[in-house]
Amino acid sequence: MRDLRGSRELLLNLTRREVKGKYKATALGQLWSLANPLTAMIIYTVVFAYIIRVDPGPGDPSGIDVFALWLLCALLPWTFFTNVVNGGMVSLLANENLIKKVYFPRIALVVANSLSLLFTWAIEMVVLVLALWVVGANVLPWLPLTLVFMVWMWLFATGLSMMASIANVYFRDTQHFVTIIFQVWFYLTPIVYPASMVVDQSNRIGPILGPITLFDLYLLNPIGLFAEVFRNLLYDNRWPELSAFVACAVWSVGAFAAGYAVFTRHEKGLAEAL
């Protein structure tokens, strides 16, 4: 971390390169970052709100009842998370020539990727907050806490991306495994359906392993916790459960610490492995 702090200018330039290079020479620039989540929102809204007819109910106590906005409150954090892990996972391979030619903290490549995506996510969240405010949600008092959870989400995603980047250098099939894992993980997370549906099914099935229920296993999903917290703050306009608050903090710090430990342990051999 001392090397990274001493390379602040390098980190800033790498982040700027990622931000500018992604939509270079396009007419809309960063506005293109809204295209994927908005397209996904439209598709999922049509399928789950009008065909399957999933009804999460109005926000409590906000009272707003707009499925598309309810969906975006969890979809945007999920999209940010997957983009950070996928981008960080290939960041070392994409900069193979740079790594072999000159010394610099290699971790800067992974962190710059996540910082550039944090910038993009912030733009998306501003648009979401404005949309929620227009429909009557009292989001302003909850913005400071929302920013805290955005930072925690960044720590969690960056930590996993550090581990994935190292794994992808030594085992090139990692990115293909991660793609499959994310496909499964998406539907195991209450993004397009409310967590209350899982509670209902868990109560219907009963304990599946001793006193452990299906919902108990469901709570082990950190992204599910983050999704519920963002919905509590932005859509419901209320405090999240204390257990979810603590769990998100633990997952964030733990994932970042583990990712940093794995990365620094294998950093010296990256040039040879590449």
Sequence and secondary structure as in RCSB ss.txt:
>XXXX:A:sequence
MRDLRGSRELLLNLTRREVKGKYKATALGQLWSLANPLTAMIIYTVVFAYIIRVDPGPGDPSGIDVFALWLLCAL
LPWTFFTNVVNGGMVSLLANENLIKKVYFPRIALVVANSLSLLFTWAIEMVVLVLALWVVGANVLPWLPLTLVFM
VWMWLFATGLSMMASIANVYFRDTQHFVTIIFQVWFYLTPIVYPASMVVDQSNRIGPILGPITLFDLYLLNPIGL
FAEVFRNLLYDNRWPELSAFVACAVWSVGAFAAGYAVFTRHEKGLAEAL
>XXXX:A:secstr
 HHHHHTHHHHHHHHHHHHHHHTTT SSGGGGGGHHHHHHHHHHIIIIIIIS     S TTT    HHHHHHHHH
HHHHHHHHHHHHHHHHHHHTHHHHHHS   THHHHHHHHHHHHHHHHHHHHHHHHHHHHTT   GGGHHHHHHHH
HHHHHHHHHHHHHHHHHHHH TTHHHHHHHHHHHHHHTSTTSS HHHHHHHHHHH  SBTTB HHHHHTT HHHH
HHHHHIIIIII S   HHHHHHHHHHHHHHHHHHHHHHHHHGGGHHHH 
